[in-house]
Amino acid sequence: MMQSGRVLRYPEGSPPKIDKHSTGGVGDKVSLVLAPLLACDEVWVPMIPTAASELPEARSINWKRIPGFNVNLDEKRALKQLEKIGVFMIGQTEDICRPTTKLYACAT
């Protein structure tokens, strides 16, 4: 599944990566606080929600409701933000997280 789309490449020697995963609901609120806190501990927290955007509980949809919060970063901008502040929270794209996008689309 991982090789079915683009794989993000991190610089050699970059900090450990941490994943905070949720099934939606309460988790989307926790992510907004927990991800930056984890990044303060010299780890990287790259977040790409796996829920398809058409599902009401999709975290990226909730993040879009926050004024100024941009989930539509391209790979270059997302990685630059990760290097600068240790966290990014972006939505899926056509070529990033393709398998889960297709799986969730079949379930709806």
DRENDO-1510 file (C-alpha; in Angstrom, 1 decimal, always signed):
<recs>
REC; n; res; u; v; w
REC; 1; MET; +0.0; +0.0; +0.0 .
REC; 2; MET; +2.8; +2.4; +0.9 .
REC; 3; GLN; +4.3; +2.2; -2.6 .
REC; 4; SER; +1.0; +2.9; -4.4 .
REC; 5; GLY; +1.5; +6.6; -4.0 .
REC; 6; ARG; +4.2; +9.2; -3.3 .
REC; 7; VAL; +6.2; +8.5; -0.2 .
REC; 8; LEU; +7.5; +11.5; +1.7 .
REC; 9; ARG; +11.2; +11.5; +2.1 .
REC; 10; TYR; +12.7; +13.0; +5.2 .
REC; 11; PRO; +16.3; +14.4; +5.4 .
REC; 12; GLU; +18.9; +11.9; +6.7 .
REC; 13; GLY; +19.5; +12.5; +10.4 .
REC; 14; SER; +16.1; +14.2; +10.9 .
REC; 15; PRO; +14.4; +13.7; +14.3 .
REC; 16; PRO; +12.3; +10.6; +15.1 .
REC; 17; LYS; +8.7; +10.7; +13.7 .
REC; 18; ILE; +5.7; +10.3; +16.0 .
REC; 19; ASP; +2.2; +9.4; +14.8 .
REC; 20; LYS; -0.9; +10.4; +16.8 .
REC; 21; HIS; -3.7; +8.5; +15.2 .
REC; 22; SER; -7.4; +8.8; +15.8 .
REC; 23; THR; -10.7; +7.5; +14.5 .
REC; 24; GLY; -12.3; +10.9; +14.6 .
REC; 25; GLY; -14.6; +12.5; +17.1 .
REC; 26; VAL; -12.7; +13.5; +20.3 .
REC; 27; GLY; -9.3; +12.8; +18.6 .
REC; 28; ASP; -9.4; +15.7; +16.3 .
REC; 29; LYS; -9.4; +18.1; +19.2 .
REC; 30; VAL; -6.6; +16.3; +21.0 .
REC; 31; SER; -4.4; +16.4; +17.8 .
REC; 32; LEU; -4.4; +20.2; +17.7 .
REC; 33; VAL; -2.9; +20.4; +21.1 .
REC; 34; LEU; -0.8; +17.2; +21.3 .
REC; 35; ALA; +1.0; +17.4; +18.0 .
REC; 36; PRO; +2.7; +20.8; +18.7 .
REC; 37; LEU; +3.5; +19.7; +22.3 .
REC; 38; LEU; +5.2; +16.5; +20.9 .
REC; 39; ALA; +7.1; +18.7; +18.4 .
REC; 40; CYS; +8.5; +20.7; +21.4 .
REC; 41; ASP; +10.3; +17.5; +22.5 .
REC; 42; GLU; +12.5; +17.4; +19.4 .
REC; 43; VAL; +10.4; +14.9; +17.4 .
REC; 44; TRP; +8.6; +15.4; +14.2 .
REC; 45; VAL; +4.9; +15.0; +13.9 .
REC; 46; PRO; +3.8; +14.7; +10.3 .
REC; 47; MET; +0.0; +14.3; +10.3 .
REC; 48; ILE; -2.1; +13.3; +7.3 .
REC; 49; PRO; -5.6; +12.2; +8.4 .
REC; 50; THR; -6.6; +8.9; +6.9 .
REC; 51; ALA; -10.4; +9.6; +6.9 .
REC; 52; ALA; -11.7; +10.4; +3.5 .
REC; 53; SER; -12.8; +14.1; +3.2 .
REC; 54; GLU; -16.4; +13.2; +2.5 .
REC; 55; LEU; -16.8; +11.6; +5.9 .
REC; 56; PRO; -18.3; +14.0; +8.5 .
REC; 57; GLU; -15.8; +12.9; +11.2 .
REC; 58; ALA; -12.8; +13.6; +8.9 .
REC; 59; ARG; -10.2; +15.6; +11.0 .
REC; 60; SER; -9.0; +17.7; +8.0 .
REC; 61; ILE; -12.5; +19.0; +7.6 .
REC; 62; ASN; -12.6; +20.1; +11.2 .
REC; 63; TRP; -9.2; +21.7; +10.9 .
REC; 64; LYS; -10.5; +23.6; +7.9 .
REC; 65; ARG; -13.0; +25.4; +10.1 .
REC; 66; ILE; -10.3; +27.1; +12.0 .
REC; 67; PRO; -9.6; +30.6; +10.6 .
REC; 68; GLY; -6.2; +30.7; +8.9 .
REC; 69; PHE; -5.6; +26.9; +9.3 .
REC; 70; ASN; -4.3; +25.6; +5.9 .
REC; 71; VAL; -4.5; +21.8; +5.3 .
REC; 72; ASN; -3.7; +22.2; +1.7 .
REC; 73; LEU; +0.1; +22.4; +1.8 .
REC; 74; ASP; +1.9; +20.8; -1.0 .
REC; 75; GLU; +4.7; +18.3; -0.2 .
REC; 76; LYS; +7.5; +21.0; -0.4 .
REC; 77; ARG; +5.7; +23.4; +1.9 .
REC; 78; ALA; +4.7; +20.6; +4.4 .
REC; 79; LEU; +8.3; +19.4; +4.7 .
REC; 80; LYS; +9.6; +22.9; +5.1 .
REC; 81; GLN; +7.1; +23.5; +7.9 .
REC; 82; LEU; +8.1; +20.2; +9.5 .
REC; 83; GLU; +11.8; +21.2; +9.5 .
REC; 84; LYS; +10.9; +24.7; +10.9 .
REC; 85; ILE; +8.4; +23.8; +13.7 .
REC; 86; GLY; +8.4; +20.0; +13.8 .
REC; 87; VAL; +4.8; +19.4; +12.8 .
REC; 88; PHE; +2.4; +19.6; +9.8 .
REC; 89; MET; -1.2; +18.8; +9.6 .
REC; 90; ILE; -2.4; +18.4; +6.0 .
REC; 91; GLY; -5.2; +16.8; +4.1 .
REC; 92; GLN; -4.8; +13.9; +1.7 .
REC; 93; THR; -4.0; +14.5; -1.9 .
REC; 94; GLU; -4.5; +12.4; -5.0 .
REC; 95; ASP; -1.1; +10.8; -4.7 .
REC; 96; ILE; -0.5; +10.9; -0.9 .
REC; 97; CYS; -2.5; +8.4; +1.1 .
REC; 98; ARG; -4.2; +7.0; -2.0 .
REC; 99; PRO; -5.0; +3.5; -0.7 .
REC; 100; THR; -6.9; +4.8; +2.4 .
REC; 101; THR; -8.7; +7.4; +0.2 .
REC; 102; LYS; -9.9; +4.6; -2.0 .
REC; 103; LEU; -10.7; +2.2; +0.9 .
REC; 104; TYR; -12.8; +4.9; +2.7 .
REC; 105; ALA; -14.5; +5.8; -0.6 .
REC; 106; CYS; -15.7; +2.2; -1.0 .
REC; 107; ALA; -17.1; +2.2; +2.5 .
REC; 108; THR; -19.3; +5.2; +2.0 .
</recs>
